[in-house]
Amino acid sequence: MRIAKYIILLLLLFTIAFTVFIATQPSEFNISQEKTISYSKAKLFDFISDYKNLENWHPKLNNQPTIKSKYSETTIGEGAFIKWEENSISTIKIFNQDSIFQIEKIDGEEYKTYWTLKEDNENTKITWGIKGTLSFREKIVALLKGKNNSSISTYLNTGLENINSFLVDEVNNFSVSLDGVITKQATYFIQQKDSCSIPEFQTKSEALLKNINTFVTDNGIQRNGDSFIMFKNWDETNDYVAYSVFVPIDEEILTTPLSDITGGFMEEFMAVKSTLKGDHKNRKYAWEKALTFFEKEENSDYIRDDTQPLIESYKVNRLTSKVKPSKFVTEVLLPVKKKFVKAVVVKKPVEVPISDTINN
């Protein structure tokens, strides 16, 4: 009986000590990690601030192909968000090219996260931090689950390492091939036009492609090939691009006069095809590869068809498959035509009768 009393007393003392220990633990925390990345500040900021890129680096989403993510209509700026399962991240404040402030709701807990970027010679020093306040119950859970400073620091470091790996390694892992002249078959299509600055192009064009493909699916329209973009103008001097996104379809459709999605018919044409396997950011190499076609003597019968804009056809991208950018496949079509060979009229020599001088 006396032993039982001692055990109860010890348990009581342990409970009091444990409660005091938990109560004296700091409620507020602010943990951050930093890393210097060989990438420009402007491009790094654009990458981090766009939730479309989150699946390529975030510790909870990276290498998780079965997870289905949902995005806000605009994936950059204040109010933008991403959601998956019971988790979400949203932007509450953003200072362009400088810092980002977010709310993360992960595994049933809510945190405030922040990013700061500073130029470091030709590199960028990036800081990712998490701060918040723990209730008494949350401090117990944090202790029992091991969610201490060390685990949070590991979480932050993993994200920063993933960003560095993706931008420095993944984006630079690409190849380009020249495939020769092909015939682009005639087809009906629907299209949507837009224009923007060149840095905005990738994000805006992906949103437009998603929009027009959703239109096709929602209206039960039968496709006739891969989505593509036709570049009407790419002006690096004035930082401007004008383009249209297309979905080839089986039959002609009519849209309302006020709709920004219109239909039409594209005639058959010839084009030099080059193929980019890798991130779209390397498109210029595929464009340049297509132009090398004209440098070979055996291709001298062809010239560029300036009446037709350059086309990028997307065989594999974010819309068709949940793969890393190094696995994207893009076909570049540069329209060409045969040189016009002017016929040369050769006059037949006039036959002059030979005089018979002997008989004359």
C-alpha positions in Angstrom: 0.0 0.0 0.0 2.8 2.4 0.9 4.6 1.5 -2.4 1.4 2.4 -4.3 1.3 5.8 -2.5 4.9 6.4 -3.5 4.2 5.6 -7.1 1.2 7.9 -7.2 3.2 10.6 -5.6 6.0 10.2 -8.1 3.6 10.3 -11.0 2.1 13.5 -9.6 5.5 15.1 -9.2 6.4 14.0 -12.8 3.1 15.4 -14.1 3.8 18.7 -12.3 7.4 18.8 -13.5 6.3 18.0 -17.1 3.6 20.7 -17.0 6.1 23.3 -15.6 8.6 22.3 -18.3 6.0 22.7 -21.1 4.8 26.0 -19.7 8.2 27.5 -19.5 9.0 26.6 -23.2 8.8 29.7 -25.4 5.4 30.1 -27.1 6.7 32.3 -30.0 9.2 31.0 -32.5 11.0 32.5 -35.5 13.2 30.1 -37.4 14.9 30.9 -40.7 17.5 29.5 -43.1 19.3 31.1 -45.9 21.1 30.0 -49.1 23.1 31.7 -51.9 21.9 30.6 -55.3 23.6 31.2 -58.7 20.5 32.8 -60.2 19.4 36.4 -60.8 17.3 38.1 -58.1 14.5 39.0 -60.5 14.1 35.5 -61.9 14.4 33.9 -58.5 11.8 36.2 -57.1 9.4 35.4 -60.0 10.0 31.7 -59.5 9.2 31.7 -55.8 6.3 34.0 -55.9 4.4 31.9 -58.5 2.5 29.0 -56.9 2.6 27.1 -60.2 6.3 26.4 -59.4 5.6 25.1 -55.9 5.3 21.4 -56.9 8.9 21.6 -58.1 10.5 22.4 -54.8 8.2 22.5 -51.7 9.0 19.7 -49.2 5.4 18.7 -49.0 4.8 18.6 -52.8 8.1 17.8 -54.4 8.2 14.3 -56.0 4.5 13.7 -55.1 2.9 13.0 -58.5 -0.4 11.6 -57.0 -1.2 14.9 -55.2 -3.8 17.0 -56.9 -3.3 20.8 -56.4 -5.8 23.6 -56.9 -4.8 27.2 -57.6 -6.3 30.6 -57.4 -7.1 32.1 -60.8 -4.0 34.3 -60.5 -1.1 32.4 -59.0 1.1 35.4 -58.3 0.5 38.4 -55.9 -1.6 39.2 -52.9 -4.5 36.8 -52.5 -3.0 34.1 -54.6 -3.1 30.6 -53.1 -2.5 26.9 -53.6 -4.5 24.1 -52.0 -3.9 20.3 -51.7 -5.6 17.7 -49.5 -6.2 19.6 -46.2 -3.3 22.0 -46.7 -2.9 25.5 -48.2 -0.5 28.3 -48.7 -1.7 31.9 -49.5 0.1 35.2 -50.1 -0.9 38.0 -47.7 1.7 40.6 -48.7 4.3 41.0 -51.4 6.9 43.6 -52.2 8.1 43.2 -55.7 11.6 41.8 -56.2 12.2 42.1 -52.4 10.0 40.0 -50.0 7.0 37.8 -49.7 4.7 37.1 -46.7 2.5 34.0 -46.6 0.2 31.9 -44.4 0.9 28.2 -44.4 -1.7 25.7 -43.1 0.2 22.4 -43.0 -0.8 19.2 -41.3 -3.5 20.9 -39.2 -1.2 23.7 -38.0 -0.9 27.3 -39.2 2.3 29.3 -39.6 3.4 32.6 -41.0 6.2 32.3 -43.5 8.4 34.9 -45.1 10.9 35.3 -47.9 13.6 37.9 -48.4 16.0 38.2 -51.3 19.3 40.2 -51.6 21.7 40.4 -54.5 25.1 38.9 -53.7 27.4 39.8 -56.6 26.0 37.8 -59.5 24.1 35.5 -57.1 21.1 35.9 -54.8 21.0 35.2 -51.1 17.6 34.0 -50.2 16.1 33.6 -46.7 13.0 31.5 -45.9 11.6 31.8 -42.4 8.7 30.5 -40.3 7.2 32.2 -37.3 4.2 31.7 -35.0 2.8 31.2 -31.6 2.2 27.8 -29.9 -0.6 27.2 -27.4 0.1 24.9 -24.4 -1.5 22.0 -26.3 0.5 22.7 -29.4 3.7 22.8 -27.4 3.0 19.3 -26.0 2.2 18.1 -29.6 5.4 19.7 -30.9 7.5 18.1 -28.2 5.9 14.6 -28.6 6.1 14.8 -32.5 9.6 16.2 -32.4 8.6 19.4 -34.1 11.4 21.4 -32.6 13.8 24.0 -34.0 15.9 21.2 -35.6 13.0 19.7 -37.6 11.8 23.1 -38.8 15.3 24.0 -39.8 15.5 20.8 -41.8 12.2 21.5 -43.4 13.4 25.0 -44.5 16.8 23.7 -45.7 15.2 21.0 -47.8 13.0 23.6 -49.6 16.0 25.8 -50.3 18.1 22.9 -51.6 15.2 21.9 -53.8 14.9 25.4 -55.3 18.7 25.4 -56.0 18.6 22.0 -57.5 15.6 22.8 -59.7 16.9 26.1 -61.0 20.5 25.3 -61.5 20.2 21.6 -62.5 16.7 20.8 -63.6 16.2 23.8 -65.9 19.6 23.4 -67.5 19.0 19.7 -68.3 17.8 19.9 -71.9 18.5 18.8 -75.4 17.6 20.1 -78.9 17.4 18.2 -82.2 16.8 19.3 -85.8 14.3 17.0 -87.5 14.1 18.4 -91.0 11.1 19.5 -93.1 7.6 18.2 -92.2 4.1 19.0 -93.5 1.7 20.6 -91.0 -1.7 19.2 -91.9 -4.7 21.5 -92.5 -7.1 21.7 -89.5 -9.9 23.6 -87.9 -9.0 25.3 -84.7 -10.1 27.5 -81.9 -7.8 30.2 -80.6 -7.4 32.9 -77.9 -5.1 35.9 -78.4 -3.0 37.8 -75.9 0.1 40.0 -75.5 2.4 40.8 -72.6 6.0 41.5 -71.6 8.4 38.7 -72.3 9.1 38.0 -68.6 5.3 37.5 -68.1 4.9 35.3 -71.1 5.4 31.9 -69.6 2.9 32.4 -66.8 0.3 34.1 -68.9 0.6 31.7 -71.8 0.2 28.7 -69.5 -2.9 30.3 -68.0 -4.3 30.9 -71.5 -3.6 27.3 -72.6 -5.3 26.0 -69.5 -8.3 28.2 -70.2 -8.8 27.2 -73.8 -8.2 23.5 -73.1 -10.8 23.7 -70.3 -13.2 25.3 -72.9 -12.7 22.3 -75.2 -13.3 19.8 -72.4 -16.3 21.6 -70.9 -18.0 21.8 -74.4 -17.3 18.3 -75.5 -15.2 19.4 -78.5 -13.2 16.8 -80.3 -9.5 17.6 -80.5 -7.4 17.0 -83.6 -3.8 17.2 -82.1 -1.7 18.9 -79.6 -2.2 22.5 -78.3 0.2 25.0 -79.8 1.2 28.7 -79.7 1.7 30.9 -82.7 4.0 33.8 -82.2 2.8 36.9 -84.0 5.6 39.1 -82.6 8.6 38.5 -80.3 10.3 41.9 -79.7 13.2 41.8 -77.2 14.1 45.4 -77.9 10.7 46.6 -76.6 10.1 43.6 -74.2 6.9 42.7 -76.0 5.3 39.5 -77.3 2.0 39.0 -79.1 0.7 35.5 -79.6 -2.3 33.2 -79.9 -2.9 29.8 -78.2 -4.5 27.2 -80.4 -6.3 23.9 -80.0 -6.8 22.0 -83.3 -10.3 20.4 -83.6 -12.1 18.0 -85.9 -15.0 20.3 -87.0 -15.6 23.9 -87.4 -17.3 25.7 -84.5 -18.8 29.1 -84.1 -18.5 31.2 -81.0 -20.4 34.3 -79.9 -19.3 37.6 -81.4 -18.2 38.9 -77.9 -16.2 35.8 -77.1 -12.4 36.1 -76.8 -12.2 32.5 -78.1 -12.7 32.3 -81.9 -12.6 29.5 -84.5 -11.0 29.2 -87.9 -9.3 27.0 -90.4 -5.5 26.6 -91.0 -4.2 25.6 -94.4 -1.6 22.9 -94.8 2.0 24.2 -94.8 5.6 23.0 -94.7 7.9 23.7 -91.8 11.3 23.0 -90.4 10.9 21.1 -87.2 13.2 21.2 -84.2 12.5 19.4 -80.9 13.2 20.7 -77.4 13.4 18.2 -74.6 13.4 20.2 -71.4 12.1 23.4 -69.8 10.4 26.0 -72.0 12.9 28.6 -70.8 15.3 27.1 -73.3 13.1 27.7 -76.3 15.6 30.1 -77.9 18.0 27.2 -78.5 15.3 25.3 -80.4 14.5 28.4 -82.4 18.1 28.8 -83.3 18.5 25.1 -84.2 15.7 25.4 -86.7 17.4 28.4 -88.3 20.6 26.3 -88.8 18.6 24.3 -91.4 19.2 27.0 -94.0 23.0 26.9 -93.5 23.3 23.5 -95.2 23.9 23.4 -98.9 21.5 20.4 -99.4 18.6 22.6 -98.1 19.2 25.5 -100.4 15.9 24.8 -102.2 14.0 26.1 -99.1 13.5 29.6 -97.8 11.7 31.0 -94.7 8.0 31.6 -95.3 7.6 35.0 -93.7 3.8 34.9 -94.2 3.5 32.3 -91.5 4.5 32.9 -87.8 6.7 30.4 -85.8 4.8 27.8 -83.8 5.5 25.9 -80.6 3.6 22.6 -80.3 3.4 21.1 -76.8 3.7 17.3 -76.8 4.4 17.0 -73.1 4.1 19.9 -70.6 2.3 20.7 -67.3 -1.1 20.4 -68.9 -0.5 17.0 -70.4 1.6 15.3 -67.8 2.8 15.9 -64.2 6.5 15.6 -65.0 9.5 17.7 -64.2 10.4 20.4 -66.8 13.4 18.3 -68.0 10.9 15.8 -69.4 8.8 18.4 -71.3 8.7 17.9 -75.1 8.1 20.9 -77.4 8.2 20.9 -81.2 9.2 24.1 -82.9 7.8 24.6 -86.4 9.4 27.3 -88.6 7.4 27.7 -91.8 9.3 27.3 -95.1 8.6 27.2 -98.8 10.4 26.0 -101.9 12.3 28.7 -103.8 10.6 29.9 -106.9 12.8 28.8 -109.8 12.2 31.2 -112.8 12.0 29.3 -116.0 14.7 30.3 -118.5 13.5 30.5 -122.1 16.2 29.3 -124.5 15.6 30.3 -128.1 16.1 27.6 -130.6 18.9 28.4 -133.1 17.7 29.5 -136.5 18.8 27.1 -139.2 20.3 28.9 -142.1 20.4 26.9 -145.4 23.8 26.2 -146.6 24.4 27.6 -150.2 25.6 25.2 -152.8 28.5 27.1 -154.2 29.7 24.4 -156.5 26.6 24.4 -158.7 26.3 28.2 -158.7 
